[in-house]
């Protein structure tokens, strides 16, 4: 299922990136609350979340472990 079919209820950037205490090697902490979609099993949801993480890393120009 393509990523575009997942719908976030809300999302937050938390931690040092928000409060101005981030270091050059710091990571990004993002919390996402997905809308409940009964047709998706947990493995599909996890896979789509990982795809989103990789996409965000690319857009932010950071390594995927950040």
C-alpha positions in Angstrom: 0.0 0.0 0.0 1.5 3.4 -1.0 2.5 5.8 1.7 -0.1 8.3 0.6 -2.9 6.1 2.0 -1.7 6.5 5.5 -3.2 9.5 7.4 -1.7 11.0 10.4 -4.0 12.3 13.1 -1.3 14.5 14.5 2.5 14.7 14.7 5.0 16.4 16.8 8.7 17.2 16.7 10.0 16.9 20.2 13.3 17.1 22.0 16.5 19.0 21.3 15.6 20.0 17.8 12.6 22.0 19.2 14.1 23.5 22.3 17.3 24.8 20.6 19.7 22.4 22.3 20.4 20.2 19.3 24.0 19.2 18.5 25.4 18.6 15.0 25.2 14.9 15.6 21.8 15.0 17.2 18.8 13.1 16.0 15.3 14.1 15.2 12.5 12.9 17.5 9.1 12.8 15.7 6.0 11.4 17.2 3.1 10.4 14.9 -0.4 9.3 15.9 -1.9 7.5 12.9 -5.6 7.5 12.2 -6.9 4.0 12.9 -7.2 2.1 9.7 -8.6 -1.4 10.4 -7.7 -2.7 6.9 -4.0 -2.3 7.7 -2.2 -4.9 9.7 0.6 -3.9 12.1 3.4 -5.0 9.7 2.1 -2.8 6.9 1.9 0.1 9.3 5.4 -0.5 10.5 6.7 -0.8 7.0 5.0 2.4 5.9 6.4 4.2 9.0 9.9 3.1 8.1 9.4 4.4 4.5 8.3 7.7 6.0 11.5 7.8 8.2 13.7 7.2 5.2 11.9 9.9 3.2 12.2 12.4 6.0 15.9 11.7 6.4 16.4 12.3 2.7 14.5 15.6 2.9 16.3 16.7 6.0 19.6 15.6 4.5 20.6 13.5 7.5 21.5 9.8 7.8 18.6 7.5 8.4 19.7 6.8 11.9 19.1 10.4 12.9 
